[in-house]
Amino acid sequence: RQEIEFEVSDFQAARHLLEALGYQMSIMYEKFRSTFQLDIVEVALDEMPYGTFIEIEGPDDASIQVAAAILRLDWSARCNESYISLFNRLRSEQNLRAENLSFEELRNASFSIEKLGIKRAD
């Protein structure tokens, strides 16, 4: 997926701009991210309210696959779903009342890799 990232120095101004363009906030999610550089790819360790994930971003599939091999990750276990998609599945399957993917809203819920429907890559 294509991502366009940019820095925002004033969160409220950015939010007002998006709202003026007709966008509305539909969901909020939290994560703690640590990033590392491995040759030409960026490796991010994302701690989500329902688990910890490795995200590899690079210029092309080949460089991402090489990084996964260096990290000894099982390429066949990769997950192309978004964090929101996984969250929506959990909400549906577990009848969660959480509206946002936040540590606070999910503090009493328990999750497993099986409940997410994905395989471990490590």
N, C-alpha and C positions, 0 to 999 in steps of 0.2 A: 504494500500500500504506500502511496505517496504521502509523505508528511511534510508540512510546511511549518517550520518552527521560527519563532521570533521572540525577542525579549519585550516585555511590557513593563514599563517603569511605573505606571499608574493603573492599578487593577480596575478601579472604579471608572476611569475614563475609557478603558478598553471595553468594559462591560457596557457602558452607555453607548459606545460606538456600535457594538454588535446589536444591541437592542434597537438603535435607530435604524439599522439595516433590516430590521424585522425578525431578528433571531431572538429566541427565548431560551432560558436555561431549562433543560429538560431533566438533567441528572448531574449530580456532583459526585466525583470520586476522588479518593485520597490514595496516595502511595508514597512510600519512602524509596528514593532512588539513589543508588551509588553507581557512578559510571567509571569505566576503565577503557583505556585505549589499547587495542591489540592490533598491531600493524595498521591497516587502513580501515578497520571496523571499530565501532564503539560497542562495548559490551555493558549492558545495564543490568544491575541486580535490583529488581523491583519487589519490595515487600508490600503486598496487598492485604486487605482485611481477610482474604480467604486463602492466602498462601504466598510463597515466594517464587518468583519467576526470573528467568534470564532472558533478556531481549537483546538480540544482536542486530545492529543496524550497519549497513554498508552500501557501497556503490552498486553492487550486483549480487545475484544469488551465489555465484561461484565464491566470492570472497567471504560471504556469510557461511557457506558450507565449509570452507577451509577453517574458519575460526571455530566453528562447532566441533570439527575434528580435533583441532589443537586442544580444545577444552574437554575433549572426550565425552561429548554429548551425543546421544543417539539421534541422528538426523531423522529417522522414521518416527520419532516421538514428538517432533515439532508440532506446535499448535499455531494455527493461523487465525484463530478467533481473537476478537478484541476482549479486553477486560470487561467491557460492558456486556458483551454477548455472553460470556461465562457467568457474569452476575445475574443477568436476566434468566438464564437457565436455572441457576440455583434458587432464585426467587420463586420461580414457577414450581420446580420439583419439590422444594422444601416448604412451600407456603410461607415464605418470609414476608414480613410486612415492611421491611426496610425500603425506603424510597430512594436512598442514596447509597453509594458504595463507600461507606465511611467506617472507620474503626469503631466509632461510637455506636452507630446503628447496628453493627454486626458483632458487638462485643460478647453477646451471650450465645451466639450461634457457633456450631462446630462444623468443620468442613474436612473433607478428605479428597485426595486425588481422584478416588473412584466417583465421588459425588460430582466432581467437575467433569468427569467423562474424558479425561485425558491421561496419557501415559507419562511416567517419569522419564526424563531425558538423561538423568545422571546415574 
